[in-house]
Amino acid sequence: MSEKKYMTIDGIPVEIEGEKNILELCRKIGIKMPTFCYHSELSVYGACRMCMVENEWGGLDAACSTPPKAGAFVKTNTERLRRYRKNILELLLANHCRDCTVCENNNKCKLQDLAMRFNIDGVRFPNRAKSTKGDDESSVCITRDAGKCILCGDCVRVCNEIQHVGAIDFAHRGSNMTISTAFGIPLAQSPCVGCGQCAAVCPTGAIVVKNHISDVWKAIDNPELKTTVQIAPAVRVALGKELGLPEGENVFGKIVAALRRMGFDEVYDTTLGADLTVLEESEEFLSRIETEKKLPLITSCCPGWVQFCEKKHPEFLPNVSTCRSPMQMLASILKDQNKNSPRKMFHVAIMPCTAKKFEADREEFKTECGPNVDAVITTQELILMIKESGIMFNQLQPEAVDMPFATTSGAGVIFGVTGGVTEAVLRRVSANKSRTGLLEIANAGQRGNDGIKEFTVPYGERELKIVVVSGLGNAEAVLDRVSAGEHIDFIEIMACPGGCINGGGQPYVGKDGTEKRSKGLYEVDLLHSIRRSEENPVMTGLYRNIIKGKVHELLHVDYVKENKK
C-alpha cells in the first residue's frame, strides 16, 4: 500500500491525489484562487499571474503551472499577495475599456468580479484603452472588441488546441501585442467557423455573441408580420440557472410561455425537425451501407462542423449527409406553408449555437421569399430578452407549443447532447423495437462527454463501426484516421465539446454543469411516451400531405455543389 503524500496550504495538510498543479489542490480544500487564463481543458499558459502563491522560502509561484510537491508549504492569502494582485488588476484596468454599463458581459465579466473581490476603488494609472467594437463587423456570429482584451490567451488556445481552427493568434510584441487574425484580415475571411467557443471562454467581453435582439423586437412590433419561433432541444436545460432555477432543469414549458408573453404569434419545437432528420438521415445511411459508397456517412446537423469541413477538409464533403439541420428542416416547412399567406412570416430560431447565425445566412437556405430563418438568437440573447421584458421567469406556468407540429419524440430531444444523433438513428435502424432494445442502444457506447467515442453495433450479418466526436480538434484526428485507410461507417460530429449543450451561445458552464445538462435531456427523453422518431404520428401526416413531392427540396441540401460554386 503506497504512502499518502501531503502538501500544506495555508496551514492545512492536503493529500496529493494526482492533481496536476497547486491550483487544483487549492480548489480541493475550498480556496477559490483568482485566475484569468486557467482552464483545465486548455494548456497552462500562466500569463495573468493572478494565482501566485507564496512558498516557504518567500518566493512566488504560479499555482496553475507549479506541480504539487509533497512536504511543501505555501500560502495563498498574505498581505504581499493581496497587494500584488491589486497591482495586476489596476494595470489590466488601465489598458481596458471600462464602459461596463454598456458591455455585453456586464455582471458576467471576470475582470469586473475580481476588481470587486479585491476592493479596487480606483486606478492610479491613466486609462489608455477605448472600445474598438465595430472595427470588424464581418462575422455574423461573433463580435470582437480589442479594447476589452486583457491578452489572457484563452480564445487563442481554445481556437488552436481544442478546435484546431487557428483563426486567431497573438500578433506584434510588447505593448503593441494584440489578438488578431492572420495579417489582420476580417474575421469572415479567416478560417473562423463561427463555433463561438472563443466567446465562451473570454473572461472580459472582448469576444461576444453577435446580438440580433433588436431585429427580433422590430419584427414582433410589426403588425404586418407573423412572428414564429422555434426552440432547439439544448436550450431547455441551459437557460434556467440564469433566471433563478437549477442548472440542467428542463424549462421548456416556461420558455414557451415567456415567448408568448413577449409577443410571438406561434411557438414550435425544433425537436420536430430533429425527428425528420432522423428519418431522412437513417434512409441515407442504410442506402450508403447497401451500396458501400461514400462511407463513412458524416452528420450535417452542426453548421460549425460543416464550415470546418468546407474550409479545411473539402475532400470529405461527399461524405457529409445531404440532410438539412433540424432548424432548417422545420423552418423550410413553415415558410413553405406560409408562402401564399397575405401576412409575411418572420421566423426566429432560438439556438445554443453561434454558428447557426451563419447557417441562417447561407445562400442555399434562401428562396425567392427570403431566408428560411430570418433571425437566430442564442440562449444568451433570449435570457436578455426575458429580463428586458420584466418577465418573472421562475413564476411562469408552463405552456405547450402550437399545433399542428406539437408532437415530438424523445429521440429528437437528445440531439442536444454529443451522441444524441447517433442514438436516435440507431433507434430507427434497429430491428428490436422493444423497451429492452432501447436500453441496449442506450448502452451501446455513444453516451458520455468524452471527445471521441467509438464502438460497433450488429446490423444483419455485419458490424457497423461508429464514431461519435465533439470538438473540432477531435474531428480532425478522426478524419486523419479515415484518410489513412481506416474503415468507419458512421461519424457524428459536433463542433462544440460536449455537443450543443455547450454551444457557443449557451451560458458557459464547467464539467459539472455539462453533466447536469446532459442528464436533464436524457430525463426529458425518458418522460416521452414516443421515443423513436418513426413512431411520431406527425411524421405520417407530413410525408403524406405537407411535404409530399417536396421532400428533397425542403429537407436536403448539396454542400458539394455549393462549395464548388
SVG drawing of the C-alpha trace seen along z (x, -y; Angstrom):
<svg xmlns="http://www.w3.org/2000/svg" viewBox="-54 -59 68 72">
<polyline fill="none" stroke="black" stroke-width="0.4" points="0.0,0.0 1.5,-3.3 2.2,-6.0 0.0,-9.1 1.6,-12.3 0.6,-15.7 1.2,-19.4 0.4,-22.1 -1.7,-25.1 -2.5,-27.9 -1.6,-25.6 -4.0,-22.8 -2.5,-19.4 -3.9,-18.4 -3.5,-15.0 -2.0,-14.8 -4.1,-12.5 -2.9,-13.1 -3.6,-16.8 -1.6,-18.4 -0.9,-21.7 -1.3,-23.6 -4.3,-25.4 -6.3,-22.1 -5.2,-21.4 -6.4,-24.8 -9.8,-24.2 -9.9,-20.8 -10.0,-22.5 -12.4,-25.3 -9.9,-28.1 -11.1,-30.0 -7.9,-31.2 -8.2,-34.2 -7.5,-33.3 -8.0,-34.7 -6.0,-32.4 -6.6,-29.0 -8.9,-26.4 -8.4,-22.8 -9.1,-21.6 -6.5,-24.0 -2.8,-24.1 -1.2,-26.0 -0.3,-29.5 0.4,-31.3 0.0,-34.8 -2.2,-36.6 -0.1,-35.8 -3.2,-36.3 -2.9,-32.8 0.5,-33.3 1.2,-31.7 4.0,-32.4 6.3,-29.5 8.1,-28.6 11.3,-30.4 9.4,-33.7 9.3,-33.2 6.2,-33.5 5.0,-30.6 2.2,-30.5 -0.3,-28.0 -1.6,-27.0 1.9,-25.9 3.5,-24.6 3.0,-20.9 2.3,-19.8 5.2,-18.8 5.0,-16.5 6.1,-18.2 6.0,-21.7 4.3,-24.7 2.5,-27.6 0.3,-30.5 -2.4,-31.8 -3.6,-34.9 -0.9,-37.2 -0.7,-41.0 2.1,-40.8 -0.1,-38.6 -3.1,-40.9 -1.1,-43.9 0.5,-42.1 -2.9,-41.0 -4.4,-44.5 -1.4,-45.9 -2.1,-43.4 -5.8,-44.4 -5.0,-48.1 -2.6,-47.6 -5.2,-45.5 -7.9,-48.1 -5.6,-50.8 -5.5,-49.0 -9.1,-48.0 -12.1,-49.8 -14.2,-50.4 -17.6,-51.1 -19.0,-48.4 -22.6,-49.5 -23.0,-49.1 -20.9,-46.0 -22.5,-42.7 -20.5,-41.0 -21.7,-43.4 -22.2,-41.3 -20.6,-38.3 -17.1,-39.7 -14.3,-38.0 -12.3,-41.3 -15.2,-43.1 -15.7,-40.3 -12.1,-40.3 -12.0,-44.1 -14.9,-43.9 -13.4,-41.0 -10.2,-42.8 -11.9,-46.1 -10.4,-48.1 -11.9,-51.5 -9.6,-53.5 -6.9,-53.0 -3.7,-55.0 -2.7,-54.8 -4.3,-56.7 -6.7,-54.7 -5.3,-54.3 -8.0,-51.9 -11.1,-52.7 -13.7,-50.4 -13.0,-49.1 -16.4,-47.5 -17.5,-47.9 -14.0,-47.8 -14.7,-44.3 -18.4,-43.5 -17.8,-41.0 -18.8,-37.9 -22.5,-37.2 -21.6,-35.0 -19.4,-36.9 -18.2,-40.5 -14.7,-41.4 -13.6,-44.4 -9.8,-44.7 -10.3,-47.5 -11.6,-45.0 -8.9,-42.3 -6.6,-41.5 -4.4,-39.2 -5.2,-36.1 -4.9,-33.9 -8.0,-31.8 -9.5,-32.5 -6.3,-31.7 -5.8,-28.4 -9.4,-27.1 -9.3,-28.0 -6.0,-26.3 -5.8,-23.5 -9.4,-22.4 -10.9,-23.3 -7.8,-23.2 -9.3,-26.1 -6.4,-28.6 -8.4,-31.7 -6.8,-33.9 -3.4,-34.2 -1.1,-36.7 0.3,-39.5 3.1,-42.0 5.1,-42.4 5.3,-44.2 2.7,-47.0 1.6,-46.6 0.6,-43.0 -3.0,-42.1 -5.2,-39.1 -5.6,-39.1 -6.5,-37.1 -3.6,-36.4 -2.5,-39.7 -5.5,-41.4 -8.0,-40.2 -11.7,-40.4 -12.9,-37.6 -15.4,-36.4 -12.5,-35.9 -10.4,-33.9 -10.6,-30.2 -13.2,-31.0 -16.2,-28.6 -18.3,-30.6 -18.4,-28.0 -18.2,-30.7 -16.0,-28.7 -13.7,-31.8 -16.6,-33.9 -17.5,-31.1 -14.1,-31.3 -13.4,-35.0 -13.4,-36.5 -14.0,-40.1 -16.3,-40.6 -13.6,-41.1 -15.3,-38.4 -19.1,-38.1 -22.0,-36.6 -23.3,-38.9 -26.5,-40.5 -29.6,-40.3 -32.2,-41.1 -33.2,-44.5 -34.1,-42.8 -36.4,-40.4 -38.1,-43.1 -38.8,-45.1 -40.4,-42.1 -42.6,-41.4 -43.8,-45.0 -44.6,-45.0 -48.3,-44.2 -47.8,-43.2 -45.5,-40.3 -46.5,-37.0 -43.7,-36.2 -43.0,-32.5 -40.2,-30.9 -38.6,-27.5 -36.7,-26.4 -33.7,-24.0 -33.5,-20.9 -30.4,-22.0 -31.8,-25.4 -34.4,-23.9 -31.7,-22.7 -29.3,-25.7 -31.5,-28.7 -32.9,-28.1 -29.9,-28.8 -29.5,-32.3 -33.1,-33.0 -33.2,-31.5 -33.7,-27.8 -31.3,-24.8 -28.7,-24.0 -29.9,-21.4 -33.6,-21.7 -36.0,-21.3 -37.7,-24.7 -39.1,-24.2 -42.7,-24.9 -41.7,-28.1 -39.8,-29.2 -42.9,-28.8 -44.9,-30.8 -42.3,-33.6 -42.2,-33.8 -45.9,-34.2 -45.8,-37.0 -43.1,-38.7 -45.4,-38.7 -44.6,-35.8 -47.6,-34.6 -46.6,-30.9 -44.1,-28.8 -42.6,-25.5 -40.1,-22.9 -37.0,-22.2 -37.3,-18.6 -39.8,-18.0 -37.1,-18.9 -34.8,-16.5 -37.4,-13.7 -37.4,-14.5 -33.6,-14.5 -33.6,-11.0 -35.9,-9.6 -34.0,-11.2 -30.5,-10.5 -31.4,-6.9 -32.6,-6.2 -29.5,-7.9 -27.3,-5.8 -28.9,-2.5 -28.7,-3.4 -24.9,-4.0 -24.4,-0.8 -26.1,1.2 -24.1,-0.4 -20.8,-0.7 -20.4,-4.2 -19.5,-7.5 -18.7,-5.9 -18.4,-7.0 -21.6,-9.0 -20.9,-12.1 -23.7,-14.1 -24.7,-17.5 -26.6,-19.0 -23.7,-21.2 -23.0,-24.3 -19.7,-24.8 -18.5,-21.4 -19.9,-21.9 -17.9,-25.1 -14.8,-23.4 -15.2,-20.7 -15.7,-23.2 -12.6,-25.2 -10.2,-22.6 -11.3,-19.2 -13.3,-19.7 -12.3,-16.1 -14.9,-14.9 -17.8,-16.9 -19.2,-13.9 -19.4,-12.0 -21.4,-14.7 -25.1,-13.9 -27.3,-15.8 -29.9,-16.3 -30.5,-19.8 -30.2,-20.6 -33.3,-20.2 -33.5,-24.0 -33.6,-24.4 -36.0,-21.4 -38.6,-22.9 -38.1,-26.4 -38.4,-25.3 -41.7,-23.6 -43.1,-26.6 -42.1,-29.1 -43.4,-26.8 -46.7,-26.5 -46.9,-30.3 -45.8,-31.3 -49.4,-32.1 -50.4,-33.9 -51.1,-37.6 -49.2,-38.1 -45.5,-37.6 -43.8,-35.3 -40.7,-36.3 -39.2,-33.2 -36.8,-33.2 -34.7,-30.3 -33.5,-30.1 -30.3,-28.1 -27.5,-27.1 -25.1,-27.8 -23.5,-30.9 -22.7,-29.2 -26.5,-28.9 -26.4,-32.6 -24.1,-31.8 -26.2,-28.8 -29.3,-31.0 -27.4,-33.5 -26.2,-30.8 -27.5,-31.3 -28.6,-27.7 -31.2,-28.3 -32.8,-31.3 -35.7,-31.3 -37.4,-33.9 -39.3,-34.8 -36.1,-35.3 -34.3,-33.2 -36.0,-30.3 -34.8,-31.6 -34.9,-35.4 -33.1,-35.7 -31.2,-33.4 -30.8,-34.3 -28.8,-32.3 -29.8,-31.2 -27.8,-34.1 -29.8,-36.6 -33.1,-35.0 -32.1,-35.5 -31.5,-39.2 -34.9,-39.5 -36.7,-37.8 -35.0,-40.1 -35.8,-43.2 -39.4,-42.2 -39.6,-42.1 -40.9,-38.6 -40.5,-36.7 -39.5,-33.5 -39.5,-31.2 -43.1,-32.1 -44.4,-31.3 -46.8,-28.4 -45.5,-26.0 -47.3,-26.1 -47.3,-23.8 -46.2,-24.6 -48.6,-25.3 -50.3,-22.7 -50.0,-21.0 -46.4,-20.2 -46.7,-19.9 -46.0,-16.1 -42.3,-15.2 -40.2,-12.2 -37.6,-11.7 -35.1,-10.8 -35.3,-14.3 -34.7,-15.8 -31.4,-14.1 -29.9,-15.8 -28.6,-18.4 -26.0,-16.0 -23.0,-14.5 -24.0,-11.1 -27.7,-12.0 -28.0,-12.0 -26.3,-8.6 -28.6,-7.1 -31.7,-8.5 -30.5,-6.9 -29.7,-3.6 -33.3,-3.5 -34.6,-4.0 -32.5,-1.3 -32.6,1.3 -34.8,4.3 -35.5,4.6 -38.3,2.1 -38.9,3.2 -38.1,1.4 -35.2,3.8 -34.0,2.7 -33.9,-1.0 -31.9,0.0 -29.4,1.9 -29.0,-1.1 -28.5,-3.4 -25.6,-1.3 -24.0,-0.9 -21.2,-3.4 -22.4,-6.8 -23.3,-8.3 -20.9,-10.4 -19.0,-13.6 -15.7,-12.1 -14.4,-13.9 -14.1,-10.7 -16.3,-7.6 -16.2,-4.6 -18.0,-1.3 -19.6,1.3 -23.2,2.4 -24.5,5.5 -26.5,4.9 -27.6,8.0 -24.6,10.1 -22.1,7.3 -20.8,5.0 -21.2,1.2 -18.2,-0.9 -19.5,-4.1 -17.5,-7.1 -19.0,-10.0 -17.0,-13.2 -17.3,-16.5 -14.8,-19.3 -13.2,-20.0 -9.7,-19.0 -11.0,-15.6 -12.9,-15.6 -9.7,-16.3 -8.0,-13.4 -10.7,-11.0 -10.7,-12.3 -7.0,-11.7 -7.6,-8.1 -10.1,-7.8 -7.7,-9.4 -5.1,-6.8 -7.5,-4.0 -9.4,-3.1 -13.0,-1.9 -15.7,-3.7 -19.4,-3.5 -20.9,-6.5 -19.4,-9.6 -21.4,-12.1 -19.5,-15.4 -20.5,-18.3 -18.1,-21.3 -18.6,-22.2 -17.1,-19.9 -20.0,-18.0 -22.3,-18.9 -25.0,-21.6 -25.5,-21.8 -22.1,-23.5 -22.7,-25.6 -21.0,-29.0 -24.4,-30.7 -25.1,-28.9 -24.3,-30.3 -20.8,-28.9 -20.5,-26.0 -17.8,-23.6 -17.7,-19.8 -20.4,-19.6 -22.8,-21.8 -22.3,-19.8 -23.2,-16.6 -26.3,-18.2 -27.5,-19.4 -26.9,-16.0 -28.8,-14.3 -31.6,-16.9 -32.0,-16.0 -31.9,-12.3 -34.6,-12.7 -36.8,-14.5 -36.3,-11.6 -37.4,-9.1 -40.6,-11.0 -41.6,-11.0 -44.3,-8.4 -42.8,-8.4 -39.1,-7.7 -38.5,-6.7 -38.8,-9.3 -40.6,-7.0 -43.4,-6.5 -44.2,-10.2 -47.7,-10.4 -47.0,-13.8 -44.4,-12.3 -47.1,-10.3 -49.1,-13.5 -46.1,-15.4 -44.9,-12.9 -48.4,-12.1 -49.6,-15.7 -47.5,-18.7 -44.1,-17.7 -45.3,-15.1 -43.4,-15.6 -41.1,-18.2 -39.0,-16.1 -35.7,-16.7 -36.5,-20.4 -37.4,-21.1 -35.2,-18.6 -32.0,-18.2 -29.0,-20.3 -26.0,-19.7 -22.9,-21.2 -20.6,-19.7 -22.4,-21.7 -22.4,-24.9 -18.8,-24.5 -17.8,-24.2 -19.9,-27.2"/>
</svg>
